[in-house]
Amino acid sequence: METNVLDHTARLQVRNVGGIDETAVEFAPGITVLTGRNATNRTSLLRSVMAVMGSDDVSLKADADEGSVELDVGEETYVRTFTRTNGGVATGGEPFLEETELAGLFAFLLESNDARRAVARSADLRELIMRPVDTGSINAEIRQLEREKSRIDEKLDDLSDLKGELPDLERERNRLEDDIETKRDALAAKEEQIETLDADIDETREEKQELESRLDVVERRIRALLPDAEELLSSFDGIDRNEY
């Protein structure tokens, strides 16, 4: 829909609505005042305007089974159609307004309009004003927001508790950091001691290998001298027996 439709002349064509057989009316930009004597179909014309706006409060001409209202404004055309059915009138077409509830309450002010009748009776308009408001959806959103607020309040309470514990937690953290540093120093000392022991073990292993090597040399020399020693012993034994 154009945003400047009120700047254009509007042409309304009506067929078989209320007491109107067929008529066409043009509305210039601005305010239009409709005047006339009684029984001149002023109300039928107003209902035709309401119908093409989107109202379903419309009646067909008594001797007609179908009717229509067409509104041309600017480059746009809006058409409502009406077909008599069993006990009522079926509507069709594309109206000027997408949502008609507010217009039905506060713009289509015929004698049957609820707001007009409430004003005439000096009645409370609160229920009528609140009727288009989706209070159920709003209340559901309020409940959802209240639940979210409760969750946030609980988190804030937890944060307050933690804030009170923060000094103790910081002291415990510092103590743990000191303990960790002490353990790291002890670990470094142990690693250094292990490295020293590994070096001592390697040195001892080398000395053992050297001693084993020297022992092996001595054993080989002993084995090499052993036959000569046995021969000398045998010679000594023979000398002793001859002397005796």
CYANA upper distance limits for C-alpha pairs under 8 A (distance plus 0.5 A):
  1 MET  CA      5 VAL  CA      8.43
  1 MET  CA     76 GLU  CA      7.75
  2 GLU  CA     74 GLY  CA      8.48
  2 GLU  CA     76 GLU  CA      8.32
  4 ASN  CA      8 HIS  CA      8.08
  5 VAL  CA     73 VAL  CA      6.96
  5 VAL  CA     74 GLY  CA      6.76
  6 LEU  CA     29 PRO  CA      6.45
  6 LEU  CA     30 GLY  CA      7.98
  7 ASP  CA     29 PRO  CA      6.04
  8 HIS  CA     28 ALA  CA      7.67
  8 HIS  CA     29 PRO  CA      6.43
  8 HIS  CA     73 VAL  CA      6.66
  8 HIS  CA     74 GLY  CA      6.06
  9 THR  CA     26 GLU  CA      7.32
  9 THR  CA     27 PHE  CA      6.17
  9 THR  CA     28 ALA  CA      5.13
  9 THR  CA     29 PRO  CA      6.14
  9 THR  CA     73 VAL  CA      6.78
  9 THR  CA     74 GLY  CA      7.71
 10 ALA  CA     26 GLU  CA      6.09
 10 ALA  CA     27 PHE  CA      5.55
 10 ALA  CA     28 ALA  CA      7.03
 10 ALA  CA     29 PRO  CA      8.29
 10 ALA  CA     71 LEU  CA      7.36
 10 ALA  CA     72 ASP  CA      6.19
 10 ALA  CA     73 VAL  CA      5.08
 10 ALA  CA     74 GLY  CA      7.90
 11 ARG  CA     24 ALA  CA      7.53
 11 ARG  CA     25 VAL  CA      6.27
 11 ARG  CA     26 GLU  CA      4.87
 11 ARG  CA     27 PHE  CA      6.83
 11 ARG  CA     71 LEU  CA      6.24
 11 ARG  CA     72 ASP  CA      5.62
 11 ARG  CA     73 VAL  CA      7.05
 12 LEU  CA     24 ALA  CA      5.97
 12 LEU  CA     25 VAL  CA      5.62
 12 LEU  CA     26 GLU  CA      6.64
 12 LEU  CA     27 PHE  CA      8.44
 12 LEU  CA     49 VAL  CA      8.33
 12 LEU  CA     69 VAL  CA      7.67
 12 LEU  CA     70 GLU  CA      6.26
 12 LEU  CA     71 LEU  CA      5.20
 12 LEU  CA     72 ASP  CA      7.08
 13 GLN  CA     22 GLU  CA      8.00
 13 GLN  CA     23 THR  CA      6.35
 13 GLN  CA     24 ALA  CA      4.81
 13 GLN  CA     25 VAL  CA      7.03
 13 GLN  CA     69 VAL  CA      6.19
 13 GLN  CA     70 GLU  CA      5.59
 13 GLN  CA     71 LEU  CA      7.03
 14 VAL  CA     20 ILE  CA      7.82
 14 VAL  CA     21 ASP  CA      8.30
 14 VAL  CA     22 GLU  CA      5.97
 14 VAL  CA     23 THR  CA      5.81
 14 VAL  CA     24 ALA  CA      6.73
 14 VAL  CA     45 LEU  CA      8.44
 14 VAL  CA     48 SER  CA      7.29
 14 VAL  CA     67 GLY  CA      8.41
 14 VAL  CA     68 SER  CA      6.60
 14 VAL  CA     69 VAL  CA      5.13
 14 VAL  CA     70 GLU  CA      7.09
 15 ARG  CA     20 ILE  CA      7.07
 15 ARG  CA     21 ASP  CA      6.04
 15 ARG  CA     22 GLU  CA      4.82
 15 ARG  CA     23 THR  CA      7.16
 15 ARG  CA     67 GLY  CA      5.81
 15 ARG  CA     68 SER  CA      5.83
 15 ARG  CA     69 VAL  CA      6.88
 16 ASN  CA     20 ILE  CA      6.01
 16 ASN  CA     21 ASP  CA      5.26
 16 ASN  CA     22 GLU  CA      6.76
 16 ASN  CA     60 LEU  CA      6.30
 16 ASN  CA     61 LYS  CA      5.48
 16 ASN  CA     64 ALA  CA      6.87
 16 ASN  CA     66 GLU  CA      7.46
 16 ASN  CA     67 GLY  CA      5.22
 16 ASN  CA     68 SER  CA      7.39
 17 VAL  CA     21 ASP  CA      7.54
 17 VAL  CA     44 SER  CA      7.08
 17 VAL  CA     48 SER  CA      7.25
 17 VAL  CA     58 VAL  CA      7.86
 17 VAL  CA     59 SER  CA      6.55
 17 VAL  CA     60 LEU  CA      5.14
 17 VAL  CA     61 LYS  CA      5.67
 17 VAL  CA     67 GLY  CA      6.67
 17 VAL  CA     68 SER  CA      7.73
 18 GLY  CA     41 ASN  CA      8.19
 18 GLY  CA     44 SER  CA      5.45
 18 GLY  CA     47 ARG  CA      8.34
 18 GLY  CA     58 VAL  CA      7.90
 18 GLY  CA     59 SER  CA      5.90
 18 GLY  CA     60 LEU  CA      5.81
 18 GLY  CA     61 LYS  CA      5.31
 18 GLY  CA     62 ALA  CA      8.15
 19 GLY  CA     41 ASN  CA      6.54
 19 GLY  CA     44 SER  CA      6.65
 19 GLY  CA     61 LYS  CA      6.08
 19 GLY  CA     62 ALA  CA      8.33
 20 ILE  CA     41 ASN  CA      7.23
 20 ILE  CA     44 SER  CA      7.23
 20 ILE  CA     45 LEU  CA      8.23
 20 ILE  CA     61 LYS  CA      7.36
 21 ASP  CA     61 LYS  CA      7.82
 27 PHE  CA     32 THR  CA      7.37
 28 ALA  CA     32 THR  CA      8.06
 34 LEU  CA     42 ARG  CA      7.86
 35 THR  CA     42 ARG  CA      8.15
 36 GLY  CA     40 THR  CA      7.15
 36 GLY  CA     42 ARG  CA      7.66
 38 ASN  CA     42 ARG  CA      8.44
 41 ASN  CA     45 LEU  CA      6.69
 42 ARG  CA     46 LEU  CA      6.77
 43 THR  CA     47 ARG  CA      6.58
 43 THR  CA    110 LEU  CA      8.49
 44 SER  CA     48 SER  CA      6.62
 45 LEU  CA     49 VAL  CA      6.84
 46 LEU  CA     50 MET  CA      6.71
 47 ARG  CA     51 ALA  CA      6.43
 47 ARG  CA     57 ASP  CA      7.86
 47 ARG  CA     58 VAL  CA      6.65
 48 SER  CA     52 VAL  CA      6.82
 48 SER  CA     58 VAL  CA      7.85
 48 SER  CA     69 VAL  CA      6.88
 49 VAL  CA     53 MET  CA      6.75
 49 VAL  CA     69 VAL  CA      8.48
 50 MET  CA     54 GLY  CA      6.87
 50 MET  CA     55 SER  CA      5.85
 50 MET  CA     57 ASP  CA      8.38
 50 MET  CA    108 PHE  CA      7.07
 51 ALA  CA     55 SER  CA      5.09
 51 ALA  CA     56 ASP  CA      6.62
 51 ALA  CA     57 ASP  CA      7.55
 51 ALA  CA     58 VAL  CA      6.92
 51 ALA  CA     69 VAL  CA      7.78
 51 ALA  CA     80 ARG  CA      7.43
 51 ALA  CA     95 PRO  CA      8.19
 52 VAL  CA     69 VAL  CA      6.47
 52 VAL  CA     70 GLU  CA      7.27
 52 VAL  CA     71 LEU  CA      7.32
 52 VAL  CA     78 TYR  CA      7.43
 52 VAL  CA     79 VAL  CA      6.96
 52 VAL  CA     80 ARG  CA      6.08
 52 VAL  CA     95 PRO  CA      5.74
 52 VAL  CA     96 PHE  CA      6.74
 53 MET  CA     95 PRO  CA      5.78
 53 MET  CA     96 PHE  CA      5.20
 53 MET  CA     97 LEU  CA      5.93
 53 MET  CA    100 THR  CA      8.05
 54 GLY  CA     95 PRO  CA      5.39
 54 GLY  CA     96 PHE  CA      6.95
 54 GLY  CA     97 LEU  CA      6.35
 54 GLY  CA     98 GLU  CA      8.02
 54 GLY  CA     99 GLU  CA      8.28
 54 GLY  CA    100 THR  CA      6.37
 55 SER  CA    100 THR  CA      7.12
 55 SER  CA    104 GLY  CA      7.34
 56 ASP  CA     91 THR  CA      7.60
 59 SER  CA     89 VAL  CA      7.66
 60 LEU  CA     64 ALA  CA      6.91
 60 LEU  CA     65 ASP  CA      7.69
 60 LEU  CA     66 GLU  CA      7.36
 60 LEU  CA     67 GLY  CA      7.02
 60 LEU  CA     82 PHE  CA      7.85
 60 LEU  CA     84 ARG  CA      7.93
 60 LEU  CA     89 VAL  CA      8.08
 61 LYS  CA     65 ASP  CA      8.43
 61 LYS  CA     67 GLY  CA      8.47
 65 ASP  CA     83 THR  CA      6.39
 65 ASP  CA     84 ARG  CA      5.51
 66 GLU  CA     81 THR  CA      8.01
 66 GLU  CA     82 PHE  CA      5.91
 66 GLU  CA     83 THR  CA      4.89
 66 GLU  CA     84 ARG  CA      6.53
 67 GLY  CA     81 THR  CA      6.47
 67 GLY  CA     82 PHE  CA      5.63
 67 GLY  CA     83 THR  CA      7.17
 68 SER  CA     79 VAL  CA      7.62
 68 SER  CA     80 ARG  CA      6.10
 68 SER  CA     81 THR  CA      4.86
 68 SER  CA     82 PHE  CA      6.39
 69 VAL  CA     79 VAL  CA      6.27
 69 VAL  CA     80 ARG  CA      5.81
 69 VAL  CA     81 THR  CA      7.10
 70 GLU  CA     77 THR  CA      7.57
 70 GLU  CA     78 TYR  CA      6.22
 70 GLU  CA     79 VAL  CA      4.92
 70 GLU  CA     80 ARG  CA      7.01
 71 LEU  CA     77 THR  CA      6.15
 71 LEU  CA     78 TYR  CA      5.60
 71 LEU  CA     79 VAL  CA      6.86
 72 ASP  CA     76 GLU  CA      6.44
 72 ASP  CA     77 THR  CA      5.03
 72 ASP  CA     78 TYR  CA      7.04
 73 VAL  CA     77 THR  CA      6.93
 78 TYR  CA     93 GLY  CA      8.28
 78 TYR  CA     94 GLU  CA      6.26
 78 TYR  CA     95 PRO  CA      6.17
 78 TYR  CA     96 PHE  CA      6.44
 79 VAL  CA     93 GLY  CA      6.01
 79 VAL  CA     94 GLU  CA      6.11
 79 VAL  CA     95 PRO  CA      6.80
 80 ARG  CA     91 THR  CA      7.44
 80 ARG  CA     92 GLY  CA      6.17
 80 ARG  CA     93 GLY  CA      5.05
 80 ARG  CA     94 GLU  CA      6.54
 80 ARG  CA     95 PRO  CA      6.67
 81 THR  CA     91 THR  CA      6.12
 81 THR  CA     92 GLY  CA      5.47
 81 THR  CA     93 GLY  CA      6.26
 82 PHE  CA     89 VAL  CA      6.72
 82 PHE  CA     90 ALA  CA      6.10
 82 PHE  CA     91 THR  CA      5.18
 82 PHE  CA     92 GLY  CA      6.94
 83 THR  CA     89 VAL  CA      5.96
 83 THR  CA     90 ALA  CA      5.62
 83 THR  CA     91 THR  CA      7.06
 84 ARG  CA     88 GLY  CA      6.58
 84 ARG  CA     89 VAL  CA      5.02
 84 ARG  CA     90 ALA  CA      6.78
 85 THR  CA     89 VAL  CA      6.00
 85 THR  CA     90 ALA  CA      6.98
100 THR  CA    104 GLY  CA      6.40
101 GLU  CA    105 LEU  CA      6.79
101 GLU  CA    132 PRO  CA      7.25
102 LEU  CA    106 PHE  CA      6.46
102 LEU  CA    107 ALA  CA      7.93
102 LEU  CA    132 PRO  CA      7.28
103 ALA  CA    107 ALA  CA      5.14
103 ALA  CA    108 PHE  CA      6.56
104 GLY  CA    108 PHE  CA      5.71
104 GLY  CA    109 LEU  CA      8.34
104 GLY  CA    113 ASN  CA      8.23
105 LEU  CA    109 LEU  CA      8.10
105 LEU  CA    113 ASN  CA      7.29
105 LEU  CA    114 ASP  CA      7.28
105 LEU  CA    115 ALA  CA      6.68
105 LEU  CA    128 LEU  CA      8.11
106 PHE  CA    115 ALA  CA      7.18
108 PHE  CA    113 ASN  CA      7.48
109 LEU  CA    113 ASN  CA      5.86
109 LEU  CA    115 ALA  CA      8.18
109 LEU  CA    116 ARG  CA      6.70
110 LEU  CA    116 ARG  CA      8.04
111 GLU  CA    116 ARG  CA      7.32
111 GLU  CA    117 ARG  CA      7.52
112 SER  CA    116 ARG  CA      8.11
112 SER  CA    117 ARG  CA      7.53
113 ASN  CA    117 ARG  CA      6.72
114 ASP  CA    118 ALA  CA      6.55
114 ASP  CA    128 LEU  CA      8.30
115 ALA  CA    119 VAL  CA      6.70
115 ALA  CA    125 LEU  CA      7.66
115 ALA  CA    128 LEU  CA      7.33
116 ARG  CA    120 ALA  CA      6.72
117 ARG  CA    121 ARG  CA      6.78
118 ALA  CA    122 SER  CA      6.48
118 ALA  CA    123 ALA  CA      5.44
118 ALA  CA    124 ASP  CA      7.57
118 ALA  CA    125 LEU  CA      7.24
119 VAL  CA    123 ALA  CA      6.58
119 VAL  CA    125 LEU  CA      8.16
125 LEU  CA    129 ILE  CA      6.58
126 ARG  CA    130 MET  CA      6.54
127 GLU  CA    131 ARG  CA      6.45
128 LEU  CA    132 PRO  CA      8.39
129 ILE  CA    133 VAL  CA      8.46
134 ASP  CA    138 ILE  CA      6.87
135 THR  CA    139 ASN  CA      6.42
136 GLY  CA    140 ALA  CA      6.65
137 SER  CA    141 GLU  CA      6.73
138 ILE  CA    142 ILE  CA      6.67
139 ASN  CA    143 ARG  CA      6.67
140 ALA  CA    144 GLN  CA      6.70
141 GLU  CA    145 LEU  CA      6.59
142 ILE  CA    146 GLU  CA      6.56
143 ARG  CA    147 ARG  CA      6.70
144 GLN  CA    148 GLU  CA      6.75
145 LEU  CA    149 LYS  CA      6.52
146 GLU  CA    150 SER  CA      6.67
147 ARG  CA    151 ARG  CA      6.85
148 GLU  CA    152 ILE  CA      6.74
149 LYS  CA    153 ASP  CA      6.55
150 SER  CA    154 GLU  CA      6.72
151 ARG  CA    155 LYS  CA      6.81
152 ILE  CA    156 LEU  CA      6.63
153 ASP  CA    157 ASP  CA      6.67
154 GLU  CA    158 ASP  CA      6.72
155 LYS  CA    159 LEU  CA      6.63
156 LEU  CA    160 SER  CA      6.62
157 ASP  CA    161 ASP  CA      6.77
158 ASP  CA    162 LEU  CA      6.69
159 LEU  CA    163 LYS  CA      6.47
160 SER  CA    164 GLY  CA      6.90
161 ASP  CA    165 GLU  CA      6.96
162 LEU  CA    166 LEU  CA      6.46
165 GLU  CA    169 LEU  CA      6.65
166 LEU  CA    170 GLU  CA      6.51
167 PRO  CA    171 ARG  CA      6.75
168 ASP  CA    172 GLU  CA      6.63
169 LEU  CA    173 ARG  CA      6.55
170 GLU  CA    174 ASN  CA      6.69
171 ARG  CA    175 ARG  CA      6.68
172 GLU  CA    176 LEU  CA      6.63
173 ARG  CA    177 GLU  CA      6.61
174 ASN  CA    178 ASP  CA      6.72
175 ARG  CA    179 ASP  CA      6.68
176 LEU  CA    180 ILE  CA      6.52
177 GLU  CA    181 GLU  CA      6.71
178 ASP  CA    182 THR  CA      6.65
179 ASP  CA    183 LYS  CA      6.60
180 ILE  CA    184 ARG  CA      6.62
181 GLU  CA    185 ASP  CA      6.78
182 THR  CA    186 ALA  CA      6.73
183 LYS  CA    187 LEU  CA      6.51
184 ARG  CA    188 ALA  CA      6.65
185 ASP  CA    189 ALA  CA      6.76
186 ALA  CA    190 LYS  CA      6.70
187 LEU  CA    191 GLU  CA      6.58
188 ALA  CA    192 GLU  CA      6.66
189 ALA  CA    193 GLN  CA      6.62
190 LYS  CA    194 ILE  CA      6.53
191 GLU  CA    195 GLU  CA      6.68
192 GLU  CA    196 THR  CA      6.78
193 GLN  CA    197 LEU  CA      6.67
194 ILE  CA    198 ASP  CA      6.51
195 GLU  CA    199 ALA  CA      6.75
196 THR  CA    200 ASP  CA      6.76
197 LEU  CA    201 ILE  CA      6.49
198 ASP  CA    202 ASP  CA      6.63
199 ALA  CA    203 GLU  CA      6.71
200 ASP  CA    204 THR  CA      6.55
201 ILE  CA    205 ARG  CA      6.48
202 ASP  CA    206 GLU  CA      6.76
203 GLU  CA    207 GLU  CA      6.81
204 THR  CA    208 LYS  CA      6.61
205 ARG  CA    209 GLN  CA      6.67
206 GLU  CA    210 GLU  CA      6.71
207 GLU  CA    211 LEU  CA      6.69
208 LYS  CA    212 GLU  CA      6.52
209 GLN  CA    213 SER  CA      6.60
210 GLU  CA    214 ARG  CA      6.77
211 LEU  CA    215 LEU  CA      6.48
212 GLU  CA    216 ASP  CA      6.56
213 SER  CA    217 VAL  CA      6.94
214 ARG  CA    218 VAL  CA      6.82
215 LEU  CA    219 GLU  CA      6.59
216 ASP  CA    220 ARG  CA      6.68
217 VAL  CA    221 ARG  CA      6.78
218 VAL  CA    222 ILE  CA      6.62
219 GLU  CA    223 ARG  CA      6.61
220 ARG  CA    224 ALA  CA      6.59
221 ARG  CA    225 LEU  CA      6.65
222 ILE  CA    226 LEU  CA      6.36
223 ARG  CA    227 PRO  CA      8.17
225 LEU  CA    229 ALA  CA      6.76
226 LEU  CA    230 GLU  CA      6.66
227 PRO  CA    231 GLU  CA      6.69
228 ASP  CA    232 LEU  CA      6.72
229 ALA  CA    233 LEU  CA      6.68
230 GLU  CA    234 SER  CA      6.71
231 GLU  CA    235 SER  CA      6.78
232 LEU  CA    236 PHE  CA      6.72
233 LEU  CA    237 ASP  CA      6.74
234 SER  CA    238 GLY  CA      6.91
235 SER  CA    239 ILE  CA      6.90
236 PHE  CA    240 ASP  CA      6.85
237 ASP  CA    241 ARG  CA      7.05
238 GLY  CA    242 ASN  CA      6.93
239 ILE  CA    243 GLU  CA      6.85
240 ASP  CA    244 TYR  CA      7.08
